[in-house]
């Protein structure tokens, strides 16, 4: 059998293993393990890095494929304290213990400067703000921690004996200066930490020999480990290489809009992230907390059960023009918000409610509020890209693809190729940036010219209200 590139994607809820034939890219193996998450008081959300490692160790120990290269994909914004007496825990992006610290800093000159240097928005997801919270509110414990790492550094030390992370995950930590490509000395001084307390950062394509003390049961004698990148960046890379489309939009329970760029670009208004992927490839965009979970809430509120809305939406939008006749607006921040507000404390709002509004009006306003928020993120990208590749359960209904095209004023195609595992495999090829899209055989949804003008008017009302109610 041809030698295998074995990709491991550790997400928030699951670990996905996929084996690809090294040359052809044919998928020959696939498996999934689930990850447990602990929710505690004061916004604590954490996982066990030890448990994650044990699952990976077991999988590799039992693997009989001829592995030649292992590539890692890990989630952004993880933080693990090392050297304490306790069993290590991993604080993940959902942890909001630092919400107060984030709110105090986000609109200050210091906060804006830190964002400009790092490209990581000031939000409780940021490891920098988690460290700042521990420094201020748990100072005695904070001083006992010898080292701090992300999940990539933790796993690389286990697999190779090298305590290293990749530039991509480092650039999403809020601690990494993505101009100088080093741990930011000013931020570390503020935290009273040194760069020696963090893993060495290297290119995502850097390879390391596997530790002699750990080898999978594989015929290959020279299995190496490529450090890889972050899951979000690799998902964008996979979609781009498969379709040639730089802009991607995913809406599952939450959502994210991203664009690949050949240059570092920091939003002057602080609405977007800018993370390193590979040499001359950056991923710029914004994640939202409020995607399919908002539809579930609307369905529970107005329909028989949480799934009924997916059967109801095609009927809701079957009569062209109805969606733009209501004066009702919805700001979909049921679960706080990352982009564009970066405020975990914000909450949702229906605006313009009066006696004549119906169930259908509330449902339409809910759906359109999700898309108006994403349009606002897209406008912040200031890009001339005219096509967006979409994926996720939200787009299982063709009506939603058409509505998205009209509201975003872009051509929409379906591209369910945004798999971080596939992106990790493609990283081993070190493929160049594509210049032309390759979606000729795919169905393209075009903006509805009859509705586009009306939706633009409603969107501008949404933006006016957004700035008035939510932005300082």
C-alpha positions as CSV (number, residue, x, y, z in Angstrom):
1,X,0.0,0.0,0.0
2,X,1.1,3.6,-0.7
3,X,2.4,5.4,2.3
4,X,-0.1,7.3,4.3
5,X,-0.4,10.9,5.5
6,X,-2.3,10.7,8.7
7,X,-4.1,13.8,9.7
8,X,-5.4,14.5,13.3
9,X,-7.9,17.3,13.7
10,X,-8.7,18.1,17.3
11,X,-11.9,20.2,17.5
12,X,-14.0,21.5,20.4
13,X,-16.2,18.4,20.4
14,X,-14.4,15.7,18.6
15,X,-11.0,14.3,17.4
16,X,-11.1,13.3,13.7
17,X,-8.5,11.0,12.2
18,X,-8.2,10.7,8.4
19,X,-5.6,8.8,6.4
20,X,-4.8,9.9,2.9
21,X,-2.6,8.2,0.4
22,X,0.5,10.3,0.2
23,X,0.6,10.9,-3.6
24,X,-3.0,10.6,-4.8
25,X,-4.8,12.1,-1.8
26,X,-7.3,9.3,-1.7
27,X,-9.0,8.9,1.7
28,X,-8.3,5.4,3.0
29,X,-9.1,5.7,6.7
30,X,-11.5,7.7,8.9
31,X,-12.4,7.6,12.6
32,X,-13.7,9.9,15.3
33,X,-13.4,10.2,19.0
34,X,-15.4,12.6,21.2
35,X,-14.0,15.1,23.6
36,X,-15.6,15.9,27.0
37,X,-16.1,19.5,28.1
38,X,-16.4,20.8,31.7
39,X,-18.5,23.8,32.5
40,X,-18.0,25.5,35.8
41,X,-18.8,28.7,37.7
42,X,-17.9,32.2,36.6
43,X,-17.8,31.3,32.9
44,X,-15.2,28.4,33.3
45,X,-15.1,26.1,30.3
46,X,-12.2,23.6,30.1
47,X,-11.1,20.2,28.8
48,X,-8.6,17.7,29.8
49,X,-5.4,17.7,27.6
50,X,-4.4,14.4,29.2
51,X,-7.6,12.8,28.1
52,X,-7.2,14.1,24.6
53,X,-3.6,12.8,24.5
54,X,-4.7,9.4,25.7
55,X,-7.2,9.1,22.9
56,X,-4.6,10.1,20.3
57,X,-1.9,7.8,21.8
58,X,-4.3,4.9,21.7
59,X,-5.3,5.5,18.1
60,X,-1.7,5.8,16.9
61,X,-0.6,2.8,19.0
62,X,-3.2,0.6,17.3
63,X,-2.7,2.0,13.8
64,X,-1.4,-0.5,11.3
65,X,-1.4,1.7,8.2
66,X,2.0,2.5,6.7
67,X,2.2,6.0,8.1
68,X,4.9,8.3,6.7
69,X,3.7,11.6,8.1
70,X,1.4,12.8,10.9
71,X,-0.1,16.3,10.5
72,X,-1.8,18.1,13.4
73,X,-4.8,20.5,13.3
74,X,-5.7,22.0,16.7
75,X,-8.3,24.5,17.9
76,X,-7.3,28.2,18.3
77,X,-7.2,30.0,21.7
78,X,-6.3,27.1,23.9
79,X,-4.3,27.7,27.1
80,X,-2.7,25.1,29.4
81,X,-0.8,25.9,32.6
82,X,2.2,23.6,33.3
83,X,4.3,22.9,36.3
84,X,1.6,23.2,39.0
85,X,0.7,20.4,41.4
86,X,-2.7,20.0,39.8
87,X,-3.6,17.8,36.8
88,X,-3.3,20.1,33.8
89,X,-6.5,21.6,32.4
90,X,-7.1,23.3,29.1
91,X,-9.1,26.5,28.9
92,X,-10.8,26.7,25.5
93,X,-12.2,29.6,23.5
94,X,-15.6,29.3,25.1
95,X,-14.2,30.1,28.6
96,X,-15.4,33.5,29.6
97,X,-13.8,34.0,33.0
98,X,-12.0,37.0,31.6
99,X,-15.1,38.8,30.4
100,X,-14.7,41.7,32.8
101,X,-11.0,42.2,32.0
102,X,-11.8,42.1,28.3
103,X,-14.5,44.8,28.6
104,X,-12.2,47.0,30.6
105,X,-9.4,46.8,28.0
106,X,-11.1,46.5,24.6
107,X,-11.7,50.2,24.0
108,X,-8.6,51.6,25.5
109,X,-5.5,52.8,23.7
110,X,-3.5,49.9,25.1
111,X,-6.2,47.4,23.9
112,X,-6.3,48.9,20.4
113,X,-2.5,48.8,20.2
114,X,-2.3,45.2,21.3
115,X,-4.9,44.2,18.7
116,X,-2.9,46.0,16.0
117,X,0.2,44.1,16.9
118,X,-1.3,40.7,17.3
119,X,-4.4,40.6,15.0
120,X,-6.3,38.8,17.8
121,X,-9.5,40.7,18.9
122,X,-9.8,41.5,22.6
123,X,-12.4,39.0,23.7
124,X,-12.6,36.4,26.5
125,X,-11.6,33.7,24.0
126,X,-8.1,35.2,23.8
127,X,-5.4,33.4,25.9
128,X,-3.8,36.8,26.5
129,X,-6.9,38.0,28.4
130,X,-7.2,34.7,30.2
131,X,-3.6,35.2,31.5
132,X,-4.4,38.8,32.4
133,X,-7.5,37.6,34.4
134,X,-5.4,35.0,36.3
135,X,-2.7,37.6,36.9
136,X,-5.2,40.1,38.4
137,X,-7.7,37.8,40.1
138,X,-5.8,34.6,40.9
139,X,-2.3,36.1,41.4
140,X,-1.1,33.6,44.0
141,X,-1.8,30.6,41.8
142,X,-0.7,32.5,38.6
143,X,2.8,32.9,40.1
144,X,3.1,29.1,40.7
145,X,2.7,28.3,37.0
146,X,6.1,27.5,35.5
147,X,5.1,27.4,31.8
148,X,2.1,28.1,29.6
149,X,1.3,26.2,26.4
150,X,-1.4,25.7,23.8
151,X,-2.7,22.3,22.8
152,X,-0.4,22.1,19.8
153,X,2.7,22.6,22.1
154,X,1.4,20.0,24.5
155,X,0.8,17.4,21.9
156,X,4.1,18.1,20.0
157,X,6.1,17.6,23.2
158,X,4.3,14.2,23.7
159,X,4.8,13.1,20.1
160,X,8.3,14.4,19.3
161,X,9.9,15.6,22.5
162,X,10.0,19.2,21.1
163,X,8.0,21.9,23.0
164,X,6.9,23.8,19.9
165,X,3.8,25.4,18.5
166,X,3.1,26.8,15.1
167,X,2.9,30.4,13.9
168,X,-0.8,30.0,13.1
169,X,-1.9,29.1,16.6
170,X,0.6,31.5,18.1
171,X,-1.0,34.3,16.0
172,X,-4.4,33.5,17.5
173,X,-3.1,33.7,21.1
174,X,-3.2,37.5,21.5
175,X,0.4,37.1,22.7
176,X,2.2,36.9,19.4
177,X,3.4,39.9,17.5
178,X,2.6,39.0,13.9
179,X,4.7,41.8,12.5
180,X,7.9,40.8,14.2
181,X,6.9,37.1,14.3
182,X,7.9,36.7,18.0
183,X,6.1,36.6,21.4
184,X,5.3,40.2,22.0
185,X,7.7,41.6,24.6
186,X,5.4,44.4,25.6
187,X,2.5,42.0,26.3
188,X,4.8,39.6,28.2
189,X,6.1,42.6,30.3
190,X,2.5,43.5,31.2
191,X,1.9,39.9,32.3
192,X,5.3,39.7,34.0
193,X,6.1,36.6,32.0
194,X,9.0,35.7,29.6
195,X,9.2,34.1,26.2
196,X,10.9,31.1,27.8
197,X,7.6,30.3,29.5
198,X,6.0,29.7,26.1
199,X,6.8,27.1,23.4
200,X,9.0,27.9,20.5
201,X,7.0,28.9,17.5
202,X,7.8,27.5,14.0
203,X,6.3,27.4,10.5
204,X,3.2,25.2,10.2
205,X,5.1,23.0,7.6
206,X,8.0,22.3,10.0
207,X,8.6,18.5,10.4
208,X,10.0,16.7,13.5
209,X,11.1,13.1,14.0
210,X,8.7,11.1,16.2
211,X,10.0,10.4,19.6
212,X,11.9,7.1,20.0
213,X,9.8,6.4,23.1
214,X,6.6,6.5,21.0
215,X,6.0,4.9,17.7
216,X,2.8,3.6,16.1
217,X,2.5,0.0,15.1
218,X,3.3,0.9,11.5
219,X,5.5,-0.7,8.8
220,X,7.0,2.7,8.2
221,X,10.2,3.2,10.1
222,X,10.6,6.9,9.5
223,X,7.2,8.4,10.5
224,X,7.6,12.1,11.1
225,X,5.2,14.8,12.5
226,X,4.4,18.0,10.7
227,X,3.3,20.5,13.3
228,X,0.4,21.8,11.1
229,X,-1.9,24.8,11.7
230,X,-5.1,25.7,13.4
231,X,-8.5,24.2,12.5
232,X,-10.1,27.4,11.2
233,X,-7.2,28.3,9.0
234,X,-6.9,24.8,7.6
235,X,-10.7,24.7,6.9
236,X,-10.3,27.9,4.8
237,X,-7.3,26.5,3.0
238,X,-9.1,23.3,2.1
239,X,-12.1,25.1,0.7
240,X,-9.9,27.5,-1.3
241,X,-7.7,24.7,-2.8
242,X,-10.8,22.7,-3.8
243,X,-12.8,25.6,-5.3
244,X,-10.4,28.5,-5.9
245,X,-12.7,30.7,-3.9
246,X,-11.0,32.9,-1.3
247,X,-14.1,33.8,0.7
248,X,-15.9,31.1,2.8
249,X,-19.0,31.3,5.0
250,X,-19.8,28.5,7.3
251,X,-23.0,28.4,9.4
252,X,-23.6,25.5,11.7
253,X,-24.6,26.1,15.3
254,X,-22.3,29.1,15.2
255,X,-20.7,30.6,12.1
256,X,-17.6,32.2,10.5
257,X,-16.8,34.2,7.5
258,X,-13.2,34.1,6.3
259,X,-11.1,35.2,3.4
260,X,-7.6,34.1,2.4
261,X,-5.2,36.9,1.6
262,X,-1.6,37.2,0.6
263,X,-1.0,40.0,3.0
264,X,-1.5,40.8,6.7
265,X,-4.3,43.2,7.1
266,X,-5.7,44.5,10.4
267,X,-9.1,46.1,10.5
268,X,-8.8,49.7,11.7
269,X,-12.1,49.3,13.6
270,X,-11.0,46.1,15.4
271,X,-13.9,44.0,14.0
272,X,-11.9,41.1,12.4
273,X,-9.1,38.7,13.2
274,X,-6.0,38.3,11.1
275,X,-4.2,34.9,11.6
276,X,-1.1,33.5,9.9
277,X,-1.5,30.3,7.9
278,X,1.6,29.9,5.9
279,X,4.2,32.0,4.1
280,X,2.3,34.9,2.4
281,X,-1.1,33.4,3.3
282,X,-3.2,35.0,6.0
283,X,-6.8,34.2,7.1
284,X,-8.9,37.3,7.8
285,X,-12.4,37.3,9.1
286,X,-14.9,37.0,11.9
287,X,-16.7,34.3,13.8
288,X,-20.2,34.7,15.1
289,X,-21.7,32.9,18.1
290,X,-25.2,33.2,16.6
291,X,-25.9,30.9,13.7
292,X,-28.1,27.8,13.7
293,X,-28.5,28.0,17.5
294,X,-30.7,31.1,16.8
295,X,-32.9,29.1,14.4
296,X,-33.3,26.4,17.1
297,X,-34.4,29.1,19.6
298,X,-36.9,30.6,17.1
299,X,-38.3,27.2,16.4
300,X,-38.7,26.3,20.0
301,X,-40.5,29.7,20.6
302,X,-42.8,29.8,17.6
303,X,-43.1,26.3,16.2
304,X,-43.8,22.8,17.6
305,X,-40.2,21.8,18.2
306,X,-36.6,22.9,17.7
307,X,-36.3,21.2,14.2
308,X,-39.6,22.3,12.7
309,X,-38.2,25.6,11.4
310,X,-36.2,23.7,8.7
311,X,-39.4,22.4,7.2
312,X,-41.1,25.7,7.6
313,X,-38.5,28.0,6.0
314,X,-39.1,27.1,2.4
315,X,-42.8,27.9,2.8
316,X,-41.9,31.1,4.7
317,X,-39.9,32.3,1.7
318,X,-42.0,30.8,-1.1
319,X,-43.8,34.0,-1.9
320,X,-41.2,36.4,-3.2
321,X,-41.1,39.8,-1.6
322,X,-42.8,38.9,1.7
323,X,-39.5,39.0,3.6
324,X,-39.0,42.7,3.0
325,X,-42.4,44.0,3.9
326,X,-42.0,44.0,7.7
327,X,-40.5,46.8,9.7
328,X,-39.3,44.3,12.3
329,X,-35.5,44.0,12.9
330,X,-33.7,41.4,14.9
331,X,-30.2,41.6,16.4
332,X,-29.3,38.0,16.9
333,X,-27.0,38.2,19.9
334,X,-28.7,35.5,22.0
335,X,-25.3,34.0,23.0
336,X,-23.2,37.2,23.3
337,X,-21.1,37.9,20.3
338,X,-17.6,37.6,18.8
339,X,-17.4,39.4,15.5
340,X,-18.3,42.2,14.9
341,X,-18.9,43.3,18.6
342,X,-16.5,41.1,20.6
343,X,-18.6,41.4,23.7
344,X,-19.8,38.3,25.5
345,X,-22.3,40.3,27.5
346,X,-24.4,41.7,24.6
347,X,-27.9,40.3,24.2
348,X,-30.5,40.0,21.4
349,X,-33.1,42.5,20.5
350,X,-36.3,42.7,18.4
351,X,-36.8,46.3,17.2
352,X,-40.0,47.8,15.8
353,X,-42.4,45.3,17.3
354,X,-46.1,46.3,17.0
355,X,-49.5,44.6,17.2
356,X,-49.7,43.6,13.5
357,X,-46.5,41.5,13.5
358,X,-47.1,37.8,13.0
359,X,-45.2,34.6,13.8
360,X,-44.0,34.7,10.2
361,X,-42.6,38.2,10.7
362,X,-40.7,37.2,13.7
363,X,-39.2,34.1,12.0
364,X,-38.2,36.1,8.9
365,X,-36.6,38.8,11.1
366,X,-34.7,36.1,13.0
367,X,-33.3,34.5,9.9
368,X,-32.4,37.8,8.2
369,X,-30.8,39.1,11.4
370,X,-28.3,36.3,11.3
371,X,-27.5,37.2,7.7
372,X,-27.4,41.0,8.2
373,X,-24.8,40.4,11.0
374,X,-22.7,38.3,8.6
375,X,-23.1,41.0,5.9
376,X,-21.7,43.5,8.4
377,X,-18.7,41.3,9.0
378,X,-18.3,40.8,5.2
379,X,-18.4,44.6,4.6
380,X,-15.6,45.0,7.2
381,X,-13.3,42.8,5.0
382,X,-13.3,45.6,2.3
383,X,-12.8,43.0,-0.4
384,X,-13.8,43.0,-4.0
385,X,-14.4,39.2,-3.9
386,X,-17.7,38.5,-5.7
387,X,-18.2,34.8,-4.8
388,X,-18.5,33.2,-1.5
389,X,-18.4,29.4,-0.9
390,X,-20.9,28.3,1.8
391,X,-21.2,25.2,4.0
392,X,-22.9,24.0,7.1
393,X,-26.4,22.8,8.1
394,X,-27.9,26.3,7.6
395,X,-27.5,25.8,3.8
396,X,-29.2,22.5,3.6
397,X,-32.2,24.4,2.5
398,X,-31.7,26.0,-1.0
399,X,-33.8,28.9,0.1
400,X,-31.1,30.0,2.5
401,X,-28.5,30.0,-0.1
402,X,-30.6,32.2,-2.3
403,X,-31.4,34.5,0.6
404,X,-27.7,34.7,1.5
405,X,-26.7,35.7,-2.1
406,X,-29.3,38.5,-2.1
407,X,-28.4,39.9,1.4
408,X,-24.6,39.6,0.9
409,X,-24.9,40.8,-2.7
410,X,-22.5,38.0,-3.8
411,X,-22.7,34.9,-5.8
412,X,-23.0,31.8,-3.6
413,X,-21.9,28.3,-4.2
414,X,-22.0,25.2,-2.0
415,X,-18.6,23.9,-1.1
416,X,-18.6,21.3,1.7
417,X,-14.8,20.8,1.3
418,X,-13.8,22.9,4.3
419,X,-12.5,20.0,6.3
420,X,-9.5,20.8,8.5
421,X,-8.2,17.2,7.9
422,X,-8.2,17.8,4.1
423,X,-6.5,21.2,4.7
424,X,-3.8,19.5,6.8
425,X,-3.2,17.0,4.0
426,X,-3.0,19.8,1.4
427,X,-0.5,21.6,3.7
428,X,2.0,18.8,3.0
429,X,1.8,19.7,-0.7
430,X,2.7,23.3,0.0
431,X,0.4,24.3,-2.9
432,X,0.6,27.9,-4.3
433,X,-2.3,30.3,-4.1
434,X,-4.9,29.8,-6.8
435,X,-5.9,32.8,-9.0
436,X,-9.0,31.6,-10.7
437,X,-12.1,29.9,-9.2
438,X,-13.0,26.4,-10.4
439,X,-16.7,26.0,-9.7
440,X,-18.0,25.7,-13.3
441,X,-20.0,22.5,-12.6
442,X,-21.5,23.7,-9.3
443,X,-24.9,25.5,-8.9
444,X,-24.4,29.2,-8.4
445,X,-27.0,31.3,-6.5
446,X,-27.2,34.8,-7.8
447,X,-28.6,37.8,-5.9
448,X,-32.3,38.3,-6.6
449,X,-32.4,41.7,-8.4
450,X,-36.1,42.3,-7.5
451,X,-35.3,42.0,-3.7
452,X,-31.8,43.2,-3.6
453,X,-32.7,46.9,-3.3
454,X,-35.3,46.3,-0.6
455,X,-32.9,44.2,1.4
456,X,-30.2,46.8,1.1
457,X,-32.6,49.4,2.6
458,X,-33.4,47.1,5.5
459,X,-29.7,46.2,6.0
460,X,-28.8,49.9,6.3
461,X,-31.5,50.3,9.0
462,X,-29.9,47.2,10.8
463,X,-26.5,48.9,10.6
464,X,-27.8,52.2,12.0
465,X,-29.4,50.4,14.9
466,X,-26.3,48.3,15.5
467,X,-24.1,51.3,15.8
468,X,-26.6,53.1,18.0
469,X,-27.3,50.2,20.4
470,X,-24.2,48.1,20.5
471,X,-21.1,50.0,19.5
472,X,-19.5,52.8,21.6
